[in-house]
Structures are given as C-alpha cells and as structure tokens.
Amino acid sequence: MVVTKADIYEKVIFAERPVCPHCAKEMKVWECHESGLSCGSGWGTPYLFVCFNDECPAFVKGWKAMKSNYGRRCSYRCICFPDSLKTEMMMVFSQHDGKASIVDEKVIAADRASGTAEDPAVQELVRCFECRDVKSLLTSVFDEKVYYKVRLKAAELIGELGLIETIEPLRNHEFKDQRIATRVPDAIKRIHKINRTQECPFCTEIVETGATTCRHCGRDLSST
C-alpha cells in the first residue's frame, strides 16, 4: 500500500520536534513544494523539519561563506528528515525565503486535538474490508513501510472479518514494530470469538470453544 501525504503529515505532527544541531532551537514543520525554492523540491518527502531561527550560527555565517566560496548572495538553513532524523542544509536566498510554507501552528494544534488527519489510506482499507479483500489487508499489516496507524487499522478490520484462515499467517509473522505485535493478538481473539473457536494450548490447532478433547492431538482440554 502506498503511503500518502496525509500519512506523513499525521506522523510529523505527532512526532517530537527535533532541535537544530547548530543553535539548539526547535525546528518547524515545513511543507515542501514542487515550485518555489529552487532546492525546495526533490527531498523525497512532502514535509521536513526546518530551522527558521534567523540567529542560527549556520544561517548567519552562511551568507559570508557562500559569497566567499561561490560568489553567490545566499545562505542555508538546517533541515531534518522526518523518518531518519538525518540533517542536511537547504539553500535560501533571503531571510524570508521558505517561511511562507511553514505549517501554521494553529492548524497543527487543531489536528493534534482531533487525533488524526484525514487519511485516504484508511479509506482504502475500509474498501478492502467491504470487498473482503483479505490479501490486501494482510499485506498492509505485514508491510513495515506502511505507517503504523494504517497497519493497526488493517489488523482491526481483519479481526472484524473473522476469517479462520487469517489466524495462522498472523501468528507466524514476526513483527518488528511492537505497536503492531501487541495489537495483532486482539484481532486473533476477535476472530475466535466470531467463530466460537480457540487454539489448543498443546498443538496450537484450532478447536471449538468448550471442547474437552483436542481433535488434532487428543490431549485433554477440560482443565485448560
């Protein structure tokens, strides 16, 4: 499943803001544009964290360094990538360059209060649920590149579908993200509840709820 701009925005607004390594000031959320700054596109992400502190040593000293080394009247600001927190420098041509694309703090506060941004990826999951597209839902749960909230929603919908055949792949998959690993068992419990089944504690095969003997391994289940 493709990660959308809304996915990344939600991830950015809830993330802890990085501080600029040059001035220790908190960076701002900045929306990249395909036009505008000559260096403002092609970052591989629609949002960056950017230091817009006009007293930042990197920004202040950059004017002299760029003029001396390259004969250009420009400077640079420190940027930070949301996923890796890797920092680089972005060229700017005036004190105000790029400031128009700073994401409004009031908008961020409102979105934080609402708990979520509009998420087309989740809407696509709901469509898969309605079409009973189990393969796509499982793919979303397993894909480490998919935003974790989308993966959690996919796991929830798989639980609501209640298909026994999804239990084994969910059980056997090794989840690196603990947020997903701790929620998948809830989906499995929901599947069992819908089907009135349980897993044998001895052989892990599926039997009916209340069974006294496992029909697969023959072990006594009356005391479990």
Backbone hydrogen bonds, N-H to C=O, Kabsch-Sander energy under -0.5 kcal/mol:
donor,donor_aa,acceptor,acceptor_aa,energy
8,I,4,T,-1.8
9,Y,5,K,-2.5
10,E,6,A,-2.4
11,K,7,D,-2.0
12,V,8,I,-2.5
13,I,9,Y,-2.6
14,F,10,E,-1.3
15,A,11,K,-0.7
15,A,12,V,-0.6
20,C,25,K,-2.9
24,A,20,C,-2.6
27,M,18,P,-2.7
28,K,50,V,-3.0
30,W,48,L,-3.4
31,E,101,S,-2.4
32,C,30,W,-0.6
32,C,46,P,-2.4
33,H,40,G,-0.8
37,L,35,S,-0.6
40,G,37,L,-1.6
48,L,30,W,-2.7
49,F,80,C,-2.5
50,V,28,K,-2.7
50,V,48,L,-0.5
51,C,78,C,-2.6
52,F,50,V,-0.7
54,D,52,F,-0.7
56,C,53,N,-1.8
60,V,56,C,-2.8
61,K,57,P,-2.7
62,G,58,A,-1.1
63,W,59,F,-0.8
63,W,60,V,-0.5
64,K,60,V,-0.5
65,A,61,K,-2.2
66,M,62,G,-2.8
67,K,63,W,-1.9
68,S,64,K,-2.7
69,N,65,A,-2.6
70,Y,66,M,-2.1
71,G,66,M,-0.6
71,G,67,K,-1.0
72,R,66,M,-1.5
74,C,72,R,-1.4
75,S,92,V,-2.5
77,R,90,M,-2.7
79,I,88,E,-2.9
80,C,49,F,-2.9
81,F,86,K,-2.3
85,L,81,F,-2.3
88,E,79,I,-1.9
90,M,77,R,-3.1
92,V,75,S,-2.3
97,D,94,S,-0.7
99,K,96,H,-1.8
101,S,98,G,-1.6
102,I,99,K,-1.5
103,V,29,V,-2.6
108,I,104,D,-2.0
109,A,105,E,-2.5
110,A,106,K,-2.0
111,D,107,V,-2.3
112,R,108,I,-2.4
113,A,109,A,-2.1
114,S,110,A,-1.9
115,G,111,D,-1.1
116,T,111,D,-0.5
122,V,119,D,-0.5
123,Q,119,D,-1.6
124,E,120,P,-1.9
125,L,121,A,-1.6
126,V,122,V,-2.2
127,R,123,Q,-1.8
128,C,124,E,-2.1
129,F,125,L,-2.4
130,E,126,V,-2.5
131,C,127,R,-1.9
132,R,129,F,-1.1
133,D,128,C,-3.3
134,V,132,R,-1.7
137,L,133,D,-1.7
138,L,134,V,-2.8
139,T,135,K,-2.2
140,S,136,S,-1.9
141,V,137,L,-1.8
142,F,138,L,-2.3
143,D,139,T,-1.9
144,E,142,F,-0.6
146,V,143,D,-1.3
150,V,147,Y,-1.0
151,R,147,Y,-1.8
152,L,148,Y,-2.4
153,K,149,K,-1.8
154,A,150,V,-2.2
155,A,151,R,-2.2
156,E,152,L,-2.2
157,L,153,K,-2.3
158,I,154,A,-2.1
159,G,155,A,-2.0
160,E,156,E,-1.8
161,L,157,L,-1.8
162,G,158,I,-1.4
163,L,158,I,-0.6
164,I,162,G,-0.6
166,T,163,L,-1.7
167,I,164,I,-1.9
168,E,164,I,-0.5
170,L,166,T,-1.6
171,R,167,I,-2.8
172,N,168,E,-2.5
173,H,169,P,-1.0
175,F,173,H,-0.8
176,K,174,E,-0.5
178,Q,176,K,-0.7
180,I,177,D,-1.0
181,A,177,D,-2.3
182,T,178,Q,-2.2
183,R,180,I,-1.0
184,V,180,I,-2.1
186,D,183,R,-0.9
187,A,183,R,-1.1
187,A,184,V,-0.6
188,I,184,V,-2.0
189,K,185,P,-2.4
190,R,186,D,-1.9
191,I,187,A,-2.1
192,H,188,I,-2.3
193,K,189,K,-2.4
194,I,190,R,-2.3
195,N,191,I,-1.9
196,R,192,H,-1.1
197,T,192,H,-2.1
198,Q,207,V,-2.6
200,C,205,E,-3.3
204,T,200,C,-2.2
207,V,198,Q,-2.7
209,T,196,R,-2.4
211,A,208,E,-1.9
214,C,219,R,-2.5
218,G,214,C,-1.8
221,L,212,T,-3.8
222,S,212,T,-1.0
224,T,221,L,-1.5
